[in-house]
Amino acid sequence: MINLVLFIIAVSLGVNLLTKDSLNLTGKSIYSWDQNLDQAVLKAEAKCVFNNQEEQFSLSPEQCCYQLLKQYACVGQGGELVSAAASLDLGFSSISETLLGIKCYTAEDSEQYFTLNKEMLDYCWSEGYDVKLE
Amino acid sequence: MSSWNKIWSKSLKNSWMKNWVEYGPTFFLIAVVLSLSVLTFIPEKSEFYVEEPNNILFDSETNTLDLSSLTLKQKLAQMVITYGKESNAEIYQNMLIGGVFIDARPSKSSFKRSIQKFKDKAVVPFFITLDLEGCLNPLENFYNHPALKDISTQMDAHVIGAETGYILKELGFNLNFAPVVDLEDKIMGCRSFIGTPEEIASKASSYISGLQEQGIMAVAKHYPGKTLDSYDSHQTVVQAVISADDLVPFREAMSKGVSAVMVSHLIVSGEVDSSAKPSVISGELIKRIKQEFSGLIITDEIGMLGLVSYYPPHPEVYTQLFTDLFSAGNDLILNFDRSPERINGMIEIVERAVREGKISEERIDNSVRKILTAKGIRVVG
C-alpha cells in the first residue's frame, strides 16, 4: 500500500517537473506562435473601460495593456457594475452587464482610471506586460 | 568457533536479503520522491545573464565613443527602448539597451531613486523616458498636468510644455513620448489638442519648444495621424485614409526641430501610403519621413494593436516582424516586454538577420549614430 502511494507521488512529481521544464522556453525559441491559443481565449473575454470623469471609453485589449502598464497600481474592487457604458457602442455590446472587478490608476484619487476584468489582466500578463496588481 | 561464525554470517546474510526484498522498493521509492521533491522545489535560477561589457571605447572626458568598438548585438540593443523594471537595471546596462520606460510612481523621490538605478554604472547613458501626454498623468501624485484638449492657447501650450520639461529634468528624464499631434482622440477623448489643423500644429509646436528648452526631447506622434481615430474591436491592425490636414502638425513639428517622430501601426493610404503594410514596417513610408526629417524615428510600442496579427499565423512570425521593424529604417524600437530574456531574443533574431545579409550593418550604424548623437555623445569610428 505504502509503495503504491509513493509510486503515485513520484509520478506526480515527475509529471510536474516535465511540465515545468516545457514552459521554460528560452533564447531564440522564446517567441513562439503556440502560446497564442490560450491568449485568444483570454482576449475574447477581456474587457477594459477607460473612465474620465463622466465619460467612459471601451478599449481594445492591446490598447488597454499598453495603458495599464503605465499605471501605478491595480486593485481588486469586488466587481463594479459599469452601467454608464450602456450607451457606448464601441465593440463590447454587453459592458453594461459586465462586472469589472479591477481598477487601475496613476493616483488613488484620480478622475482618470481603468476598470477591467480578470481576463484582461491575464491577457496582458500573457502578452508580457508588467501590470501591477496589489 | 568457526562454525558459529558461519551460522551467524549466514543468518545475517539471509536477514539482510530478506529485508531488502521486503523494504527495498519502499526505500527506492522514498529516494525517488525525495530527489524529485528537491528538484521541484529548488527556486528557479534565471539562466539569462549578461556580463559587464569591457569592449566599449568611451572617453568620458571628451564624451566620445568609438562606434567600431561596439559589437553588432550591442548596437542593436542601443536601438531598443524597453520597460524599466528596476530589478532589470544591471542586465540592461550590461546589454547596452538604448532606453528605458518608467511608469507611474507615488512621489518625486521614488522616481528619482528608480531613475538613478538606471543611471548608475551605465556604460552608455540610457534614454530615460515616460509617457506624459496629457490626460493620463504618471506624475499625478505630485504634479498636475492638464489634458491636451484643455490647453486653449499657443502661449499656454508653451508655458505648460516648459513647466513639464522643468519637472521632468529635475526627476532625471530626458525623453517624453509627447505630444500627440493626431487631430482627434476618439479612443480616450483627451490626448489631442482641439482646433483646426493649423491651431493644433501651432499649439503642439509651442508645447514641443517648451519641453525641449528644458532639455527634454519631445516626440510628435503618431505619424501619419488618424491613429487615435480608427477603432475596430474586431480588427487589430486597422486601415485609415490620410488627408493633407493630418500631416499639418507633423510638418510643423519637424520643421521646428522636434527631436523625434513616432510611427503608428496603421495601414494608411491617401496623402501617405504605407503600401498595404502597417506604417511601422513600411520602408517606403519611413524613407519618406527621412526625406524631410533628420531626427529620430521611433516605433509605437510593438506589442500594441496586434501588430503581429498582420502576418499570417506561422512559427516564424516574430522573426519576420522583428526583421521588418529593423529593416524598415526605424531608429528606435519600443518593446515593453517585461522579460530581458525575450528582449534579448528579439535582438538575437535581428542580429541573425544582419549576419544573413537581410539587413545591412551600415543601416544599423546610421541609426546608432543618430541615437548616440541625440544622447549628446560624440561618435567616431
Interface residues (C-beta under 8 A of the other chain):
Chain A: I2 N3 L6 F7 I9 A10 L13 G14 N16 L17 K20 N24 T26 G27 K28 I30 Y31 S32 W33 N36 F50 N52 E55 F57 S58 L59 S60 E62 Q63 C65 Y66 Q67 L69 K70 Q71 Y72 L90 G91 F92 T106 A107 S110 Q112 E127 G128 Y129 D130
Chain B: P25 T26 L29 I30 V32 V33 L36 S37 L39 T40 E44 E47 F48 Y83 K85 D103 A104 R105 P106 D131 C135 L136 N137 P138 E140 N141 I187 M188 G189 C190 Y231 D232 S233 H234 T236 E301 G303 M304 L305 G306 P313 H314 P315 V317 Y318 T319 F336 D337 R338 S339 E341 R342 N344 G345 M346 E348 I349
